[in-house]
Amino acid sequence: MESGFGSDFGGSGGGKLDPGLIMEQRMTDKCFRKCIGKPGGSLDNSEQKCIAMCMDRYMDAWNTVSRAYNSRLQRERANM
């Protein structure tokens, strides 16, 4: 049984985290908990719509945060 950050956050054991994999895992977990009331063999129409909208909102938020972070890094580098 594995434990540690590598198994939880998409690391390959080399100490590097994969941001894309982290986003995917968190988005999947968040949207599943929000949209799926009773897990079953298939998703009904409202669950499919909820999952799609949740993923879109999550990706939009992730992109907004990423752009703000990159902008801040560039400003800090320029001030060095």
Sequence and secondary structure as in RCSB ss.txt:
>XXXX:A:sequence
MESGFGSDFGGSGGGKLDPGLIMEQRMTDKCFRKCIGKPGGSLDNSEQKCIAMCMDRYMDAWNTVSRAYNSRLQR
ERANM
>XXXX:A:secstr
   SHHHHTT  SSS   HHHHHHHHHHHHHHHHH SS  SS  HHHHHHHHHHHHHHHHHHHHHHHHHHHHHHH
HHHT 
